[in-house]
Amino acid sequence: MSNPSWQPVPWPGQQGHQPSMLAAHADRERAVDVLRAGFAEGRLQQPEYERRIERAYQARTVGELTMLVADLPQGPAPQQQQMMGVPRTFLPPPPPATNGKAIGALVCGVGTIFSAGASSIPAVVLGHMARKEIRERGETGDGMAVAGLVLGWLGVAFWTLIIVAAVVSAAAGS
């Protein structure tokens, strides 16, 4: 860093400051901000960044701080055009919402396993309602609705078989 041809670069808005002037806390923070930006942009490696940060907080003069950031850009990079905002017509459309009944159908379908089949019928009802709303409104969640329907119908079929088997065995036993 001790380059004999080095000339101090004034901070933006600090044209009157001499390199031998004592550094204020605000001067150190400005230098640290420039170092952070340089590190974030990939201009500094981690060890060098850490060394410079440490030296910035130990610096006593503005000249020492200026030396730490002399090889880094000290302000926002110039942009070709300052945009105030993008008209809505050029923005991508927002993603469609997920149907809440589809989520409910899936939850009830999975709950069939834990509720001994009590949530099978709500899973089927919610699944059919969700699929209808998804087609009408263009929402997402059709896969969840179908999964809820399948699990619900499997639960209904399982309990129907259990009931039929119980009735048959009761009729055969009498």
VMD Tcl script that builds the backbone (N, CA, C; Angstrom):
set m [mol new atoms 522]
animate dup $m
set s [atomselect $m all]
$s set {name element resname resid chain x y z} {
  {N N MET 1 A 0.816 -1.193 0.000}
  {CA C MET 1 A 0.000 0.000 0.000}
  {C C MET 1 A 0.862 1.261 0.000}
  {N N SER 2 A 2.186 1.147 0.249}
  {CA C SER 2 A 3.018 2.342 0.300}
  {C C SER 2 A 3.556 2.649 -1.094}
  {N N ASN 3 A 2.761 3.211 -1.918}
  {CA C ASN 3 A 3.103 3.582 -3.277}
  {C C ASN 3 A 3.562 5.036 -3.266}
  {N N PRO 4 A 4.829 5.324 -3.674}
  {CA C PRO 4 A 5.319 6.709 -3.607}
  {C C PRO 4 A 4.574 7.650 -4.540}
  {N N SER 5 A 3.983 7.142 -5.614}
  {CA C SER 5 A 3.266 8.016 -6.536}
  {C C SER 5 A 1.806 8.181 -6.145}
  {N N TRP 6 A 1.456 7.709 -5.003}
  {CA C TRP 6 A 0.062 7.762 -4.553}
  {C C TRP 6 A -0.340 9.188 -4.254}
  {N N GLN 7 A -1.480 9.568 -4.749}
  {CA C GLN 7 A -2.063 10.868 -4.456}
  {C C GLN 7 A -3.391 10.636 -3.770}
  {N N PRO 8 A -3.662 11.284 -2.656}
  {CA C PRO 8 A -4.926 11.055 -1.958}
  {C C PRO 8 A -6.112 11.452 -2.828}
  {N N VAL 9 A -7.120 10.610 -2.805}
  {CA C VAL 9 A -8.352 10.875 -3.535}
  {C C VAL 9 A -9.347 11.460 -2.555}
  {N N PRO 10 A -9.869 12.660 -2.805}
  {CA C PRO 10 A -10.811 13.245 -1.850}
  {C C PRO 10 A -12.122 12.469 -1.835}
  {N N TRP 11 A -12.725 12.393 -0.662}
  {CA C TRP 11 A -14.036 11.772 -0.513}
  {C C TRP 11 A -15.057 12.642 -1.205}
  {N N PRO 12 A -16.129 12.060 -1.695}
  {CA C PRO 12 A -17.190 12.900 -2.259}
  {C C PRO 12 A -17.706 13.861 -1.194}
  {N N GLY 13 A -17.677 15.135 -1.480}
  {CA C GLY 13 A -18.148 16.133 -0.526}
  {C C GLY 13 A -17.085 16.546 0.484}
  {N N GLN 14 A -15.845 16.058 0.338}
  {CA C GLN 14 A -14.786 16.390 1.280}
  {C C GLN 14 A -13.601 17.043 0.565}
  {N N GLN 15 A -13.847 17.908 -0.365}
  {CA C GLN 15 A -12.770 18.472 -1.153}
  {C C GLN 15 A -11.771 19.253 -0.295}
  {N N GLY 16 A -12.179 19.814 0.821}
  {CA C GLY 16 A -11.286 20.637 1.624}
  {C C GLY 16 A -10.486 19.860 2.651}
  {N N HIS 17 A -10.682 18.563 2.795}
  {CA C HIS 17 A -10.006 17.792 3.832}
  {C C HIS 17 A -8.582 17.451 3.417}
  {N N GLN 18 A -7.653 17.640 4.342}
  {CA C GLN 18 A -6.251 17.314 4.124}
  {C C GLN 18 A -5.984 15.894 4.604}
  {N N PRO 19 A -5.011 15.183 3.986}
  {CA C PRO 19 A -4.717 13.818 4.406}
  {C C PRO 19 A -4.269 13.728 5.861}
  {N N SER 20 A -3.685 14.776 6.413}
  {CA C SER 20 A -3.209 14.717 7.788}
  {C C SER 20 A -4.303 15.070 8.804}
  {N N MET 21 A -5.496 15.430 8.338}
  {CA C MET 21 A -6.590 15.772 9.243}
  {C C MET 21 A -7.025 14.523 10.006}
  {N N LEU 22 A -7.297 14.695 11.282}
  {CA C LEU 22 A -7.751 13.564 12.080}
  {C C LEU 22 A -9.090 13.049 11.561}
  {N N ALA 23 A -9.211 11.735 11.544}
  {CA C ALA 23 A -10.424 11.103 11.013}
  {C C ALA 23 A -11.506 11.064 12.079}
  {N N ALA 24 A -12.719 11.353 11.676}
  {CA C ALA 24 A -13.876 11.255 12.564}
  {C C ALA 24 A -14.501 9.873 12.415}
  {N N HIS 25 A -15.379 9.559 13.342}
  {CA C HIS 25 A -16.077 8.270 13.271}
  {C C HIS 25 A -16.837 8.139 11.951}
  {N N ALA 26 A -17.444 9.222 11.496}
  {CA C ALA 26 A -18.194 9.199 10.239}
  {C C ALA 26 A -17.263 8.906 9.062}
  {N N ASP 27 A -16.017 9.423 9.099}
  {CA C ASP 27 A -15.050 9.140 8.033}
  {C C ASP 27 A -14.722 7.651 7.997}
  {N N ARG 28 A -14.532 7.061 9.174}
  {CA C ARG 28 A -14.236 5.625 9.241}
  {C C ARG 28 A -15.403 4.807 8.706}
  {N N GLU 29 A -16.620 5.202 9.048}
  {CA C GLU 29 A -17.796 4.465 8.582}
  {C C GLU 29 A -17.947 4.567 7.067}
  {N N ARG 30 A -17.643 5.742 6.500}
  {CA C ARG 30 A -17.686 5.877 5.039}
  {C C ARG 30 A -16.664 4.953 4.389}
  {N N ALA 31 A -15.466 4.882 4.962}
  {CA C ALA 31 A -14.427 3.997 4.412}
  {C C ALA 31 A -14.865 2.536 4.508}
  {N N VAL 32 A -15.454 2.154 5.639}
  {CA C VAL 32 A -15.926 0.781 5.821}
  {C C VAL 32 A -17.038 0.474 4.818}
  {N N ASP 33 A -17.914 1.448 4.551}
  {CA C ASP 33 A -18.974 1.244 3.553}
  {C C ASP 33 A -18.384 1.003 2.165}
  {N N VAL 34 A -17.339 1.741 1.811}
  {CA C VAL 34 A -16.689 1.549 0.511}
  {C C VAL 34 A -16.048 0.161 0.465}
  {N N LEU 35 A -15.425 -0.261 1.571}
  {CA C LEU 35 A -14.805 -1.592 1.625}
  {C C LEU 35 A -15.863 -2.688 1.523}
  {N N ARG 36 A -16.980 -2.514 2.201}
  {CA C ARG 36 A -18.065 -3.510 2.122}
  {C C ARG 36 A -18.566 -3.642 0.680}
  {N N ALA 37 A -18.740 -2.500 0.023}
  {CA C ALA 37 A -19.207 -2.538 -1.363}
  {C C ALA 37 A -18.179 -3.226 -2.253}
  {N N GLY 38 A -16.911 -2.948 -2.029}
  {CA C GLY 38 A -15.862 -3.597 -2.809}
  {C C GLY 38 A -15.832 -5.096 -2.585}
  {N N PHE 39 A -16.029 -5.516 -1.346}
  {CA C PHE 39 A -16.073 -6.949 -1.038}
  {C C PHE 39 A -17.308 -7.592 -1.667}
  {N N ALA 40 A -18.457 -6.938 -1.570}
  {CA C ALA 40 A -19.696 -7.479 -2.125}
  {C C ALA 40 A -19.613 -7.597 -3.649}
  {N N GLU 41 A -18.883 -6.695 -4.287}
  {CA C GLU 41 A -18.743 -6.731 -5.737}
  {C C GLU 41 A -17.659 -7.700 -6.191}
  {N N GLY 42 A -16.929 -8.296 -5.242}
  {CA C GLY 42 A -15.877 -9.249 -5.594}
  {C C GLY 42 A -14.548 -8.595 -5.888}
  {N N ARG 43 A -14.368 -7.343 -5.507}
  {CA C ARG 43 A -13.111 -6.654 -5.760}
  {C C ARG 43 A -12.066 -6.975 -4.695}
  {N N LEU 44 A -12.497 -7.431 -3.525}
  {CA C LEU 44 A -11.590 -7.777 -2.428}
  {C C LEU 44 A -11.842 -9.211 -1.993}
  {N N GLN 45 A -10.774 -9.904 -1.668}
  {CA C GLN 45 A -10.895 -11.237 -1.091}
  {C C GLN 45 A -11.135 -11.097 0.409}
  {N N GLN 46 A -11.668 -12.137 1.027}
  {CA C GLN 46 A -12.044 -12.104 2.453}
  {C C GLN 46 A -10.880 -11.674 3.361}
  {N N PRO 47 A -9.672 -12.268 3.237}
  {CA C PRO 47 A -8.596 -11.862 4.163}
  {C C PRO 47 A -8.216 -10.388 3.999}
  {N N GLU 48 A -8.113 -9.918 2.748}
  {CA C GLU 48 A -7.761 -8.516 2.521}
  {C C GLU 48 A -8.860 -7.589 3.039}
  {N N TYR 49 A -10.112 -7.976 2.814}
  {CA C TYR 49 A -11.246 -7.194 3.304}
  {C C TYR 49 A -11.180 -7.057 4.819}
  {N N GLU 50 A -10.936 -8.154 5.514}
  {CA C GLU 50 A -10.877 -8.117 6.982}
  {C C GLU 50 A -9.710 -7.259 7.464}
  {N N ARG 51 A -8.537 -7.366 6.793}
  {CA C ARG 51 A -7.382 -6.546 7.184}
  {C C ARG 51 A -7.688 -5.068 7.000}
  {N N ARG 52 A -8.300 -4.743 5.868}
  {CA C ARG 52 A -8.601 -3.327 5.611}
  {C C ARG 52 A -9.646 -2.789 6.586}
  {N N ILE 53 A -10.638 -3.587 6.927}
  {CA C ILE 53 A -11.647 -3.145 7.900}
  {C C ILE 53 A -10.973 -2.849 9.232}
  {N N GLU 54 A -10.094 -3.747 9.648}
  {CA C GLU 54 A -9.385 -3.558 10.927}
  {C C GLU 54 A -8.553 -2.285 10.884}
  {N N ARG 55 A -7.845 -2.070 9.772}
  {CA C ARG 55 A -7.023 -0.865 9.647}
  {C C ARG 55 A -7.880 0.395 9.579}
  {N N ALA 56 A -9.081 0.281 8.984}
  {CA C ALA 56 A -9.960 1.453 8.898}
  {C C ALA 56 A -10.395 1.895 10.291}
  {N N TYR 57 A -10.711 0.942 11.147}
  {CA C TYR 57 A -11.133 1.309 12.500}
  {C C TYR 57 A -9.962 1.781 13.361}
  {N N GLN 58 A -8.740 1.460 12.962}
  {CA C GLN 58 A -7.564 1.919 13.708}
  {C C GLN 58 A -6.972 3.204 13.133}
  {N N ALA 59 A -7.434 3.625 11.970}
  {CA C ALA 59 A -6.873 4.798 11.296}
  {C C ALA 59 A -7.079 6.056 12.134}
  {N N ARG 60 A -6.041 6.925 12.119}
  {CA C ARG 60 A -6.141 8.171 12.877}
  {C C ARG 60 A -6.389 9.364 11.951}
  {N N THR 61 A -5.985 9.248 10.673}
  {CA C THR 61 A -6.120 10.397 9.778}
  {C C THR 61 A -6.951 10.042 8.547}
  {N N VAL 62 A -7.440 11.095 7.904}
  {CA C VAL 62 A -8.206 10.920 6.674}
  {C C VAL 62 A -7.313 10.329 5.592}
  {N N GLY 63 A -6.032 10.663 5.598}
  {CA C GLY 63 A -5.093 10.124 4.614}
  {C C GLY 63 A -4.963 8.609 4.721}
  {N N GLU 64 A -4.927 8.091 5.934}
  {CA C GLU 64 A -4.853 6.636 6.117}
  {C C GLU 64 A -6.107 5.959 5.562}
  {N N LEU 65 A -7.250 6.567 5.805}
  {CA C LEU 65 A -8.496 6.006 5.292}
  {C C LEU 65 A -8.535 6.077 3.772}
  {N N THR 66 A -8.044 7.175 3.220}
  {CA C THR 66 A -8.045 7.350 1.775}
  {C C THR 66 A -7.169 6.294 1.112}
  {N N MET 67 A -6.029 5.960 1.738}
  {CA C MET 67 A -5.155 4.924 1.192}
  {C C MET 67 A -5.854 3.570 1.167}
  {N N LEU 68 A -6.700 3.292 2.158}
  {CA C LEU 68 A -7.373 1.993 2.238}
  {C C LEU 68 A -8.395 1.792 1.123}
  {N N VAL 69 A -8.958 2.878 0.626}
  {CA C VAL 69 A -10.021 2.760 -0.372}
  {C C VAL 69 A -9.645 3.370 -1.723}
  {N N ALA 70 A -8.374 3.748 -1.895}
  {CA C ALA 70 A -7.957 4.443 -3.115}
  {C C ALA 70 A -8.134 3.588 -4.363}
  {N N ASP 71 A -8.024 2.266 -4.244}
  {CA C ASP 71 A -8.132 1.401 -5.420}
  {C C ASP 71 A -9.536 0.852 -5.622}
  {N N LEU 72 A -10.520 1.407 -4.919}
  {CA C LEU 72 A -11.913 0.957 -5.039}
  {C C LEU 72 A -12.793 2.102 -5.511}
  {N N PRO 73 A -13.840 1.799 -6.285}
  {CA C PRO 73 A -14.786 2.853 -6.659}
  {C C PRO 73 A -15.472 3.397 -5.405}
  {N N GLN 74 A -15.652 4.704 -5.356}
  {CA C GLN 74 A -16.189 5.313 -4.141}
  {C C GLN 74 A -17.529 5.969 -4.379}
  {N N GLY 75 A -18.398 5.238 -4.942}
  {CA C GLY 75 A -19.736 5.753 -5.169}
  {C C GLY 75 A -20.485 4.787 -6.052}
  {N N PRO 76 A -21.750 5.050 -6.278}
  {CA C PRO 76 A -22.510 4.149 -7.133}
  {C C PRO 76 A -21.979 4.186 -8.560}
  {N N ALA 77 A -21.959 3.036 -9.180}
  {CA C ALA 77 A -21.525 2.962 -10.568}
  {C C ALA 77 A -22.506 3.739 -11.439}
  {N N PRO 78 A -22.009 4.460 -12.424}
  {CA C PRO 78 A -22.928 5.215 -13.277}
  {C C PRO 78 A -23.855 4.266 -14.032}
  {N N GLN 79 A -25.096 4.640 -14.096}
  {CA C GLN 79 A -26.077 3.840 -14.805}
  {C C GLN 79 A -26.496 4.591 -16.054}
  {N N GLN 80 A -26.891 3.821 -17.055}
  {CA C GLN 80 A -27.260 4.454 -18.312}
  {C C GLN 80 A -28.543 5.251 -18.189}
  {N N GLN 81 A -29.489 4.715 -17.458}
  {CA C GLN 81 A -30.787 5.385 -17.387}
  {C C GLN 81 A -31.377 5.157 -16.007}
  {N N GLN 82 A -31.851 6.196 -15.410}
  {CA C GLN 82 A -32.501 6.096 -14.099}
  {C C GLN 82 A -33.986 5.856 -14.340}
  {N N MET 83 A -34.457 4.662 -13.956}
  {CA C MET 83 A -35.867 4.334 -14.185}
  {C C MET 83 A -36.661 4.621 -12.919}
  {N N MET 84 A -37.758 5.284 -13.078}
  {CA C MET 84 A -38.610 5.604 -11.936}
  {C C MET 84 A -39.518 4.435 -11.595}
  {N N GLY 85 A -39.854 3.639 -12.560}
  {CA C GLY 85 A -40.727 2.505 -12.329}
  {C C GLY 85 A -41.079 1.865 -13.661}
  {N N VAL 86 A -41.542 0.666 -13.589}
  {CA C VAL 86 A -41.912 -0.051 -14.800}
  {C C VAL 86 A -43.427 -0.063 -14.886}
  {N N PRO 87 A -43.980 0.324 -16.029}
  {CA C PRO 87 A -45.439 0.287 -16.162}
  {C C PRO 87 A -45.955 -1.142 -15.971}
  {N N ARG 88 A -47.122 -1.264 -15.385}
  {CA C ARG 88 A -47.707 -2.577 -15.116}
  {C C ARG 88 A -47.845 -3.433 -16.365}
  {N N THR 89 A -48.029 -2.804 -17.505}
  {CA C THR 89 A -48.215 -3.591 -18.723}
  {C C THR 89 A -46.978 -4.391 -19.090}
  {N N PHE 90 A -45.812 -3.982 -18.602}
  {CA C PHE 90 A -44.576 -4.678 -18.935}
  {C C PHE 90 A -44.127 -5.633 -17.833}
  {N N LEU 91 A -44.806 -5.641 -16.724}
  {CA C LEU 91 A -44.456 -6.553 -15.638}
  {C C LEU 91 A -45.092 -7.911 -15.885}
  {N N PRO 92 A -44.442 -8.979 -15.426}
  {CA C PRO 92 A -45.075 -10.292 -15.574}
  {C C PRO 92 A -46.305 -10.370 -14.682}
  {N N PRO 93 A -47.288 -11.147 -15.095}
  {CA C PRO 93 A -48.489 -11.256 -14.262}
  {C C PRO 93 A -48.154 -11.947 -12.944}
  {N N PRO 94 A -48.861 -11.612 -11.883}
  {CA C PRO 94 A -48.591 -12.277 -10.606}
  {C C PRO 94 A -48.969 -13.753 -10.715}
  {N N PRO 95 A -48.287 -14.602 -9.959}
  {CA C PRO 95 A -48.612 -16.026 -10.030}
  {C C PRO 95 A -50.023 -16.264 -9.496}
  {N N PRO 96 A -50.732 -17.225 -10.087}
  {CA C PRO 96 A -52.093 -17.495 -9.613}
  {C C PRO 96 A -52.075 -18.044 -8.190}
  {N N ALA 97 A -53.144 -17.781 -7.468}
  {CA C ALA 97 A -53.247 -18.222 -6.083}
  {C C ALA 97 A -53.516 -19.723 -6.028}
  {N N THR 98 A -53.123 -20.323 -4.914}
  {CA C THR 98 A -53.414 -21.734 -4.686}
  {C C THR 98 A -54.790 -21.836 -4.035}
  {N N ASN 99 A -55.600 -22.726 -4.543}
  {CA C ASN 99 A -56.953 -22.897 -4.031}
  {C C ASN 99 A -56.900 -23.457 -2.608}
  {N N GLY 100 A -57.589 -22.813 -1.694}
  {CA C GLY 100 A -57.605 -23.243 -0.294}
  {C C GLY 100 A -58.317 -24.568 -0.085}
  {N N LYS 101 A -59.343 -24.827 -0.883}
  {CA C LYS 101 A -60.059 -26.096 -0.738}
  {C C LYS 101 A -59.199 -27.266 -1.195}
  {N N ALA 102 A -58.291 -27.010 -2.139}
  {CA C ALA 102 A -57.366 -28.062 -2.571}
  {C C ALA 102 A -56.422 -28.434 -1.427}
  {N N ILE 103 A -55.971 -27.414 -0.723}
  {CA C ILE 103 A -55.113 -27.679 0.441}
  {C C ILE 103 A -55.897 -28.462 1.487}
  {N N GLY 104 A -57.146 -28.044 1.730}
  {CA C GLY 104 A -57.996 -28.744 2.687}
  {C C GLY 104 A -58.250 -30.186 2.275}
  {N N ALA 105 A -58.451 -30.427 0.980}
  {CA C ALA 105 A -58.678 -31.794 0.489}
  {C C ALA 105 A -57.460 -32.660 0.754}
  {N N LEU 106 A -56.278 -32.120 0.505}
  {CA C LEU 106 A -55.061 -32.892 0.743}
  {C C LEU 106 A -54.875 -33.181 2.225}
  {N N VAL 107 A -55.119 -32.186 3.060}
  {CA C VAL 107 A -54.973 -32.381 4.506}
  {C C VAL 107 A -55.965 -33.434 4.999}
  {N N CYS 108 A -57.200 -33.349 4.550}
  {CA C CYS 108 A -58.204 -34.348 4.959}
  {C C CYS 108 A -57.853 -35.727 4.411}
  {N N GLY 109 A -57.323 -35.783 3.193}
  {CA C GLY 109 A -56.936 -37.066 2.616}
  {C C GLY 109 A -55.819 -37.727 3.402}
  {N N VAL 110 A -54.823 -36.958 3.782}
  {CA C VAL 110 A -53.736 -37.497 4.603}
  {C C VAL 110 A -54.254 -37.826 6.002}
  {N N GLY 111 A -55.172 -37.002 6.488}
  {CA C GLY 111 A -55.749 -37.248 7.814}
  {C C GLY 111 A -56.606 -38.494 7.889}
  {N N THR 112 A -56.989 -39.040 6.751}
  {CA C THR 112 A -57.777 -40.274 6.727}
  {C C THR 112 A -57.038 -41.397 7.448}
  {N N ILE 113 A -55.743 -41.430 7.283}
  {CA C ILE 113 A -54.921 -42.465 7.919}
  {C C ILE 113 A -54.992 -42.335 9.437}
  {N N PHE 114 A -54.978 -41.118 9.936}
  {CA C PHE 114 A -54.928 -40.885 11.380}
  {C C PHE 114 A -56.305 -40.789 12.031}
  {N N SER 115 A -57.332 -40.554 11.226}
  {CA C SER 115 A -58.668 -40.368 11.803}
  {C C SER 115 A -59.560 -41.591 11.599}
  {N N ALA 116 A -58.967 -42.703 11.249}
  {CA C ALA 116 A -59.708 -43.954 11.028}
  {C C ALA 116 A -60.814 -43.756 9.990}
  {N N GLY 117 A -60.518 -42.978 8.970}
  {CA C GLY 117 A -61.455 -42.802 7.877}
  {C C GLY 117 A -62.473 -41.702 8.055}
  {N N ALA 118 A -62.463 -41.007 9.193}
  {CA C ALA 118 A -63.466 -39.971 9.441}
  {C C ALA 118 A -63.326 -38.774 8.507}
  {N N SER 119 A -62.127 -38.538 7.999}
  {CA C SER 119 A -61.949 -37.378 7.118}
  {C C SER 119 A -61.972 -37.771 5.638}
  {N N SER 120 A -62.368 -38.993 5.326}
  {CA C SER 120 A -62.412 -39.434 3.925}
  {C C SER 120 A -63.460 -38.666 3.128}
  {N N ILE 121 A -64.655 -38.572 3.668}
  {CA C ILE 121 A -65.737 -37.903 2.934}
  {C C ILE 121 A -65.457 -36.410 2.771}
  {N N PRO 122 A -64.979 -35.691 3.823}
  {CA C PRO 122 A -64.618 -34.287 3.594}
  {C C PRO 122 A -63.516 -34.131 2.540}
  {N N ALA 123 A -62.580 -35.088 2.475}
  {CA C ALA 123 A -61.522 -35.007 1.465}
  {C C ALA 123 A -62.107 -35.104 0.059}
  {N N VAL 124 A -63.067 -36.006 -0.122}
  {CA C VAL 124 A -63.693 -36.178 -1.432}
  {C C VAL 124 A -64.500 -34.933 -1.802}
  {N N VAL 125 A -65.284 -34.433 -0.868}
  {CA C VAL 125 A -66.127 -33.258 -1.141}
  {C C VAL 125 A -65.253 -32.043 -1.457}
  {N N LEU 126 A -64.254 -31.785 -0.612}
  {CA C LEU 126 A -63.376 -30.637 -0.846}
  {C C LEU 126 A -62.592 -30.793 -2.143}
  {N N GLY 127 A -62.164 -32.004 -2.460}
  {CA C GLY 127 A -61.411 -32.233 -3.697}
  {C C GLY 127 A -62.233 -31.906 -4.930}
  {N N HIS 128 A -63.491 -32.353 -4.949}
  {CA C HIS 128 A -64.344 -32.047 -6.103}
  {C C HIS 128 A -64.652 -30.555 -6.194}
  {N N MET 129 A -64.939 -29.927 -5.059}
  {CA C MET 129 A -65.203 -28.482 -5.067}
  {C C MET 129 A -63.970 -27.701 -5.536}
  {N N ALA 130 A -62.808 -28.129 -5.062}
  {CA C ALA 130 A -61.569 -27.433 -5.422}
  {C C ALA 130 A -61.290 -27.551 -6.916}
  {N N ARG 131 A -61.460 -28.729 -7.480}
  {CA C ARG 131 A -61.196 -28.903 -8.910}
  {C C ARG 131 A -62.120 -28.036 -9.751}
  {N N LYS 132 A -63.374 -27.902 -9.327}
  {CA C LYS 132 A -64.318 -27.056 -10.063}
  {C C LYS 132 A -63.868 -25.591 -9.999}
  {N N GLU 133 A -63.508 -25.127 -8.785}
  {CA C GLU 133 A -63.074 -23.736 -8.625}
  {C C GLU 133 A -61.770 -23.477 -9.381}
  {N N ILE 134 A -60.876 -24.446 -9.390}
  {CA C ILE 134 A -59.601 -24.276 -10.092}
  {C C ILE 134 A -59.838 -24.093 -11.584}
  {N N ARG 135 A -60.740 -24.866 -12.156}
  {CA C ARG 135 A -61.067 -24.716 -13.585}
  {C C ARG 135 A -61.703 -23.363 -13.859}
  {N N GLU 136 A -62.601 -22.914 -12.980}
  {CA C GLU 136 A -63.305 -21.655 -13.206}
  {C C GLU 136 A -62.411 -20.435 -13.004}
  {N N ARG 137 A -61.587 -20.454 -11.975}
  {CA C ARG 137 A -60.808 -19.277 -11.581}
  {C C ARG 137 A -59.373 -19.271 -12.104}
  {N N GLY 138 A -58.901 -20.384 -12.625}
  {CA C GLY 138 A -57.522 -20.447 -13.101}
  {C C GLY 138 A -56.504 -20.485 -11.971}
  {N N GLU 139 A -56.883 -21.028 -10.821}
  {CA C GLU 139 A -55.976 -21.116 -9.686}
  {C C GLU 139 A -55.084 -22.343 -9.817}
  {N N THR 140 A -54.109 -22.431 -8.926}
  {CA C THR 140 A -53.257 -23.615 -8.882}
  {C C THR 140 A -53.718 -24.507 -7.738}
  {N N GLY 141 A -53.181 -25.720 -7.695}
  {CA C GLY 141 A -53.512 -26.643 -6.623}
  {C C GLY 141 A -54.261 -27.872 -7.098}
  {N N ASP 142 A -54.311 -28.074 -8.416}
  {CA C ASP 142 A -55.045 -29.224 -8.927}
  {C C ASP 142 A -54.429 -30.539 -8.445}
  {N N GLY 143 A -53.126 -30.604 -8.364}
  {CA C GLY 143 A -52.462 -31.818 -7.884}
  {C C GLY 143 A -52.835 -32.139 -6.448}
  {N N MET 144 A -52.925 -31.102 -5.626}
  {CA C MET 144 A -53.331 -31.330 -4.232}
  {C C MET 144 A -54.776 -31.807 -4.158}
  {N N ALA 145 A -55.631 -31.220 -4.989}
  {CA C ALA 145 A -57.036 -31.631 -4.998}
  {C C ALA 145 A -57.167 -33.083 -5.440}
  {N N VAL 146 A -56.424 -33.477 -6.465}
  {CA C VAL 146 A -56.477 -34.857 -6.948}
  {C C VAL 146 A -55.936 -35.811 -5.886}
  {N N ALA 147 A -54.839 -35.434 -5.233}
  {CA C ALA 147 A -54.288 -36.289 -4.175}
  {C C ALA 147 A -55.296 -36.452 -3.039}
  {N N GLY 148 A -55.971 -35.368 -2.668}
  {CA C GLY 148 A -57.004 -35.449 -1.634}
  {C C GLY 148 A -58.149 -36.345 -2.064}
  {N N LEU 149 A -58.552 -36.226 -3.333}
  {CA C LEU 149 A -59.615 -37.091 -3.858}
  {C C LEU 149 A -59.211 -38.568 -3.813}
  {N N VAL 150 A -58.023 -38.867 -4.280}
  {CA C VAL 150 A -57.566 -40.260 -4.310}
  {C C VAL 150 A -57.513 -40.836 -2.903}
  {N N LEU 151 A -56.897 -40.099 -1.977}
  {CA C LEU 151 A -56.812 -40.597 -0.598}
  {C C LEU 151 A -58.197 -40.714 0.031}
  {N N GLY 152 A -59.062 -39.745 -0.253}
  {CA C GLY 152 A -60.420 -39.802 0.290}
  {C C GLY 152 A -61.191 -41.001 -0.242}
  {N N TRP 153 A -61.136 -41.234 -1.561}
  {CA C TRP 153 A -61.845 -42.371 -2.150}
  {C C TRP 153 A -61.247 -43.699 -1.680}
  {N N LEU 154 A -59.936 -43.740 -1.492}
  {CA C LEU 154 A -59.326 -44.965 -0.948}
  {C C LEU 154 A -59.830 -45.237 0.466}
  {N N GLY 155 A -59.954 -44.175 1.258}
  {CA C GLY 155 A -60.487 -44.335 2.618}
  {C C GLY 155 A -61.933 -44.801 2.605}
  {N N VAL 156 A -62.748 -44.210 1.719}
  {CA C VAL 156 A -64.155 -44.623 1.603}
  {C C VAL 156 A -64.236 -46.081 1.170}
  {N N ALA 157 A -63.432 -46.461 0.163}
  {CA C ALA 157 A -63.444 -47.846 -0.320}
  {C C ALA 157 A -62.991 -48.813 0.769}
  {N N PHE 158 A -61.958 -48.455 1.505}
  {CA C PHE 158 A -61.459 -49.326 2.570}
  {C C PHE 158 A -62.531 -49.555 3.630}
  {N N TRP 159 A -63.157 -48.477 4.085}
  {CA C TRP 159 A -64.169 -48.636 5.136}
  {C C TRP 159 A -65.440 -49.302 4.601}
  {N N THR 160 A -65.745 -49.103 3.337}
  {CA C THR 160 A -66.878 -49.814 2.742}
  {C C THR 160 A -66.610 -51.314 2.733}
  {N N LEU 161 A -65.387 -51.712 2.361}
  {CA C LEU 161 A -65.024 -53.132 2.384}
  {C C LEU 161 A -65.075 -53.701 3.800}
  {N N ILE 162 A -64.616 -52.942 4.766}
  {CA C ILE 162 A -64.645 -53.402 6.165}
  {C C ILE 162 A -66.096 -53.612 6.601}
  {N N ILE 163 A -66.967 -52.666 6.285}
  {CA C ILE 163 A -68.381 -52.778 6.688}
  {C C ILE 163 A -69.053 -53.958 5.980}
  {N N VAL 164 A -68.792 -54.102 4.666}
  {CA C VAL 164 A -69.375 -55.215 3.916}
  {C C VAL 164 A -68.886 -56.548 4.485}
  {N N ALA 165 A -67.595 -56.639 4.790}
  {CA C ALA 165 A -67.042 -57.871 5.359}
  {C C ALA 165 A -67.671 -58.172 6.716}
  {N N ALA 166 A -67.899 -57.138 7.518}
  {CA C ALA 166 A -68.532 -57.336 8.838}
  {C C ALA 166 A -69.960 -57.814 8.681}
  {N N VAL 167 A -70.702 -57.225 7.736}
  {CA C VAL 167 A -72.090 -57.627 7.510}
  {C C VAL 167 A -72.151 -59.062 7.006}
  {N N VAL 168 A -71.266 -59.404 6.068}
  {CA C VAL 168 A -71.246 -60.765 5.511}
  {C C VAL 168 A -70.898 -61.781 6.589}
  {N N SER 169 A -69.901 -61.461 7.424}
  {CA C SER 169 A -69.523 -62.423 8.466}
  {C C SER 169 A -70.615 -62.527 9.538}
  {N N ALA 170 A -71.322 -61.431 9.792}
  {CA C ALA 170 A -72.421 -61.482 10.755}
  {C C ALA 170 A -73.577 -62.301 10.188}
  {N N ALA 171 A -73.857 -62.158 8.886}
  {CA C ALA 171 A -74.941 -62.899 8.253}
  {C C ALA 171 A -74.576 -64.391 8.151}
  {N N ALA 172 A -73.291 -64.686 7.905}
  {CA C ALA 172 A -72.858 -66.076 7.797}
  {C C ALA 172 A -72.838 -66.749 9.164}
  {N N GLY 173 A -72.620 -66.005 10.211}
  {CA C GLY 173 A -72.560 -66.552 11.570}
  {C C GLY 173 A -73.914 -66.811 12.150}
  {N N SER 174 A -74.954 -66.221 11.645}
  {CA C SER 174 A -76.278 -66.430 12.238}
  {C C SER 174 A -77.073 -67.493 11.588}
}
mol reanalyze $m
mol bondsrecalc $m
mol representation Tube
mol addrep $m
